[in-house]
């Protein structure tokens, strides 16, 4: 029985968020199904064109988080 994969399945596979069974099934289907392979290649190309962004919090945000954590830890101990 051939499993039907949606674009959501392919995106999960692209981001390496599929479990082992799904990964193997998708890879096997990609080898056999030309239209699915073309759809995956299109998604893969779009993925490569996305900007690679890294977010880092400001020093003030980190201080606020640490202060809040310290405050709640002291409150819980009381």
MOHUGI-V744440 format. One record per pair of residues at least 4 apart in sequence whose ideal C-beta (glycine too) atoms are under 8 Angstrom apart, sorted by the first residue. I is the first residue (numbers start at 0). J is the second residue. Records with the same first field share a line. If there is no record, write none. Layout:
I = J / J
//
This chain:
1 = 28 / 32
2 = 24 / 28
4 = 8 / 9 / 24 / 25 / 28 / 35
5 = 9
6 = 10 / 38 / 42
7 = 11
8 = 12 / 17 / 21 / 25
9 = 13 / 25 / 35 / 38 / 39 / 42
10 = 14 / 42
11 = 16 / 17 / 21
12 = 16 / 17 / 21 / 22 / 25 / 39
13 = 39 / 42 / 43 / 46
17 = 21 / 22 / 25
18 = 22
19 = 23
20 = 24
21 = 25
22 = 26
23 = 27
24 = 28
25 = 29
26 = 30
27 = 31
28 = 32 / 35
29 = 35 / 36 / 39
30 = 36
32 = 36
33 = 37
34 = 38
35 = 39
36 = 40
37 = 41
38 = 42
39 = 43
40 = 44
41 = 45
42 = 46
43 = 47
44 = 48
45 = 49
56 = 60 / 61 / 64
57 = 61
58 = 62
59 = 63
60 = 64
61 = 65
62 = 66
63 = 67
64 = 68
65 = 69
66 = 70
67 = 71
68 = 72
69 = 73
70 = 74
71 = 75
72 = 76
73 = 77
//
